[in-house]
Each structure stands twice: as structure tokens, then as C-alpha cells.
Amino acid sequence: MLKAQILKKLRRHGYWGGRHTSFDELPKGTPKHLHGTIKDIAEELIKEELLLSHPTAYGLQVSLNPKRKADIDEIIKECLGEEP
């Protein structure tokens, strides 16, 4: 469920490919006790290549992988029951 929420948030804000956001900002808007879990799930999403990582001088940045758009949409639909 949290995996789909992370993907949906990034999709809603248009973070695809070259447009990215800080890895540390991913837990923003979620309860504090879930922040560590959100970061762990985001690391899994990077390993699954659903998220692309962009290391920069000012910290790790992430974006959705445009090559996996169909998979991302499917996860959001299955887990949250919403059309992306």
C-alpha cells in the first residue's frame, strides 16, 4: 500500500525521468513514525527500477522510470483501486 502511495505521489507531481525530487522529501506528508519505512520502500523501488536515482552534489534525487510507466500505473490501480 505504501509503495503505491509513493508512486502515486510522484506521478501526481509529474516526477518522470529528468524531473526529480529529493529522496529525503519522499516521507513528507506522512506520519513521522512511517518516515523510516517510506525510505526503506523507496530503496526497494529503486532496486526494482520503478524509481530512478540521480545522485547529485546536494543529495540523492529520485524520479519515476518512464520505461516502467505501465507497471507503475498497474501497481497504483491494484493497490489503491484508482485510475492513475
N, C-alpha and C positions, 0 to 999 in steps of 0.2 A: 504494500500500500504506500509506504513512504517513497519507494522507488518511483512509482507512478506520479506521486505528488511533486517530486524533484523535477522529473521530466516535463510535467505539465507546466510548472512554474517557468522553466527555461523556455519552453515552447511559446507560452503566452507572451513573454517579453522579447521573443524573436532572437534568442541567442543561438544562432546556427553558424557553423563554420568559423568565418573570420570575425564575427561579432561575439565577444565573450564577456564573462563576468568573473569576479574574484571567487576562488574556491571557498574562501573564508566567509563570503556573503551568502552561501547556499542555505545555511540554517536560519537566516534572518526571517522573522515572521512565524517561527515555530517555538513551542515551549522550550525553555532553557534546558530542561532535563533530556531533551531529544537532540541537542546540538551535536554531541559526540556520535550518536547513531547516524544522523544525517550525513556527517562527514565520512563515516565508515561505508555507508551505502554509496555515496558519491565515488569513493575509491573503487568500489566494486563495478560501478557503471563505467568507469574509465577502463578497467580491466576487460569488461565486456565490449568495449569500443562503442558504447552508446554515447558516451561523452568523450570529447577530445580535450586533451590537456595542452595548455600553451604556457610553458614556463617563461616568466619574464623577470626582469631585474627587480620588479616591485611585488613579486609573488606569483603563485600559480593561478592561472586563469583557465576556465573551462567553458565549453560550448557543446551544443548538440551536434552529433555527427550526421551531416546531411545524407550520407550514403546509407544510413540506417533509419531513415525517416519512416518507412513503413513499419518497421519493428517498434519504433518509439510510439507511433500512433496506436498500434495494436496493444501495447502494454497499458497505455492510458485508457483505452476503451475497455479492456478486460478488467482492470483493477478498479477504475473509478466509474465505469458504466457511462462515460461521457464521450461524445464525439469530439475529437480534437479540433 
